[in-house]
Amino acid sequence: MIMKPSSLSKPLLALCCLLLRKLAGRHHRGRMAVTTKPSPPPPPLDKLRGRTLVIDVEGWILRPPVSAFPYFMLVAVEAGGFLRGLLLLLLYPLLCLLGDGARARAMATVALVGLEEKEVDRVGRAVLPKFFLEAAAAEGVAAARAAARVVAVSATFPRVMVDGFLREYVGVDAIVGPEVRSVGGVLAGMEDEDDAAEMAAKRVRAMFGAELEAAGKKDGGGAVGLVGAASSGRVHYLFSPYYCKETFAVSEADTSGWRPLTRDDYPRPLVFHDGRLAFAPTPPAALAMYAFLPLAIALAVFRSLALSLLPYRACFPVAALTGVHYRLVAGHAPDAAQGGGGGGGRLYVCNHRTLLDPIAVATALGKAVTAVTYSLSPVSEMIAPIRTARLTRDREKDRRNMAAVLARGDDLVVCPEGTTCREEYLLRFSPLFAELGAAVSPVALDTRVGMFYGTSTAPGAKWMDPFYFMMNPRPAYRVEFLPRADASPGENGGGGRGDSIGVANRVQREIGKALGFELTGLTRKDKYMMLAGNEGVVPDAPPSKH
């Protein structure tokens, strides 16, 4: 058997070599930086329209000053685990002794080396865009959006970290930044600056041809360069006159008044994102998280046991004592003793925030319910304090199984979105529930967390979703029962397909109005294709407990 080297040994060795080289005064010089004199002030947006733009990511797209640590910490934790993140946090005081460029390369070495390239790419595409958007400058993004073609240049972040954000949410055409060497699909170290510059030049030539390189020779038009105030006269070689006919620098006085990019101004709505951390892990915040982690695990275990063992009426005060904020909005809460009509159970239809949604509904009702599930892990099914009914994706079979649950008098909770959504959006509702012919009781759910997200698209980690939600210091759940929606069958006795789609859309609108969420036509497949690169299909499992 061939033993693979530890994923942390290579980063440590490379970091030691980098520290020794810097402390010995051996400064590497490459093509990545040249000295130039940018000319203020920044140009108006009208001057950028129809032009090719070379823009500094750290100086323009992100609001200066930019701290790189939170983004490297996110990659370390989400792609490498909490131990790798702890290593980066412990080494950070030592890394602060280095210059900005050397510190960024050292953090990249600790955070990335030894990880699978596809996993780092997934984090860059599914996790980091949310945090980059929260740190983006409205003025810089507007400048990038105004130009006809954009080359984004990052001196701090490896290209694999910013590619998803810049292409999907800013709309840049090419990205130039530090490169990470890959061996057999595993990241093995940072590329030499000369090699990275050569790779960047080839990439730019392949996309723009001779257009960008000839910009400095044109009498009219040509590329425009935008650099930040932090450059201090030493900027990337792509801002040189050979590539850019004009180069403008923004001053610290200008950037001090820049506005954050609001959600309404996002070039593309942020509907889906992944990852466990719900906050930007700056050094103080990351330290607080690791200090709280032992207590978080104890809280999760205690809260889970309380939900499983205590009566529903006792869950409210016990949860409140441990910091859980549970809010039941006064409205059309149904009588727990009243059935769904015709001697059958009641059908509750809710939006999907976490795997705990059916438990939140059962707690609000004060009685047991049966939850319809699809991708619930065997571990989650085993420890669930309520009954579960697994879907098979066979429409007719699933409809019969759900109808049987209602017929025997059990209340049924259905989440027709088919997957969770963290942001204030509602995915398309599957109309299957409306084909049952039972009166529908819509339930509007919302959650708030401050440290950990209780959802994930990673198959091997989904069973941990409820525990991560319970690990938050003050997790919050909001439950609101809405007026009944009629879903009785049509004249043919079965309720046509068109009728069921209309009912599903009406219920979606009612829940969206109650929560103030935006309605979308996106589905589970769209989410998993965007975040995980697959359709979210899970293997069939044995029948669940009844």
C-alpha positions, 0 to 999 in steps of 0.5 A: 500500500502506498502511503500518501504524504500528509496534506499539511507537511508540504505547506509547512515545508514550503512556508519554512523555505519562504520565511527563511528566504525572506529573512535572509534578504533574498528578494525575488524579482520577476515580471509581475511588477514594474514601476510606473507613474499612474495619472490621476484622477480616475476617469468618468464612466462614459470614458470607459464605455466601449473600451478595454479595461485592465482593473486592479481587483484589490484597489478597485473592485474590493473596497480598500484596504483589503484584508486577505486573511478572511478569504484564505481562512475560508478556503482553509476551513471549507476545503481543508477542515477546521484543523487547517484553519487553526494552523493558519490562525496560529501562524498569522502573527508570524506571517505579519512580519513579512511584507504584503506580497510575501504574506499573501504567498505564505497564507496561500501556501498554508491554505491551499497546498495539499488540497484537491484542485477541484475542491478549491475550485468548488469553494472559489465558485460556491463559497467565496463570491458571497464574501467578495460581494459583501466587500465589493465597491459599488464604484469599482464594479460599475467601472468594470460593468461599463467597459466593453472588455475587462481584464482583472488583475489580482496581486494577492489572491490566486486566480482559482480563488477569485475566478468564480466571483469575477466572471459570474458576478462582475462579468470580467473576461480574463483574470490574471493573478498568482497561479498555484501549481497542480500535480495529479489534481492536488495543489502542490505550491505557488508558481514562480512569478516569472512562470505565472506572468508567462501563463497570464500573458498567454491567457490574455493573448489567447483571449484578446489577440494583439488587441491589448498588446497594441493598445499603447500604439494606437492613436485613439482608443486602446486599453485603460488601466485602473490601479489602487492607491495602495500600489505606491508606484509599483504595479502589475506589468499589465498596467505599463504603457505597452498594454495600457494607453492610459493608466489612472490611480485612485487616491485614498481620499476617493476610496474613503467615500466609496459605497458598499455594493448593496444586494439590489445592485448585485450584477447577478442575484446571489440566490445560492451559496455554500459553506459552513461559516456564516461570517467573515473570519477576520483574525479576531472573529476566527479566534472567537469561533475556535474558542467557542467551538467546544461549547458549540459542540456541547450545545448542539448535543444538548439541544438535539437531545432535548428535541428528541426526548422532551415533550413538544410543549417543553421544547420552547423554554428549554431551547430558550435557556440555551439561546435558541430564539423561537418565534411563533407569529400570531396568525392562522394557527390551526387547532391541533385537534382538528384534522384536515377534513374527511377524517384524514390528516392535515397537509402542511406546506412550507418553504425549506430553510433547514432540515429542522423545518418539520420539527419546527412545525411540529413544535409549533403545533405541539404534536407529532407530524410526518415529514416527507424527505428525499435526500435525508441521510440515514443518520439524520433519519435514525435520530429524527424525533418525528416520523419520515416518509422518503420520496422515490422520485416516482411521481405516481408512487410518491403521490400514493404514499403521501395520500396514504399518510393523510388517510390514516390520520397523520399530519404531513409536512411537505417542503415542495422546493425540494432543497434548502435556500439560505437567501431571501428567495423561494424556489419553484414549488413542485405541484405534487402536494396539490394533487392529493386533493387535501386542503393545504395549510401554508407555513412560512418559515425563516431562520437566522444564524450568526456563526454556522450554516445548517445546510450543505451540498456536500453529500458526505457532510449533509448528516451534520447539517442539523448539528451545525445549526444547533452549534450557533450561539443564538439560532433563530426560527420564525414560524407563521401559519397562513390561511388555508389554500383550497386544493380540492380536485377538479370535476374529473375527480383527480385535479388536473396537472394545470390545476395543481401547478396553479395551486402550487404557484398560489401557495408560493406567492402567499408564503413569499408575501408573508416573508417578503421573499422574492419568487424564482423558477429555480429548482433543486437541479439548478442549485446543485449544478451551480454549487456542486457540479451535479444534479443533486440525485442521491441513491435509493435508500431503504424505506424509512421508519413509520 
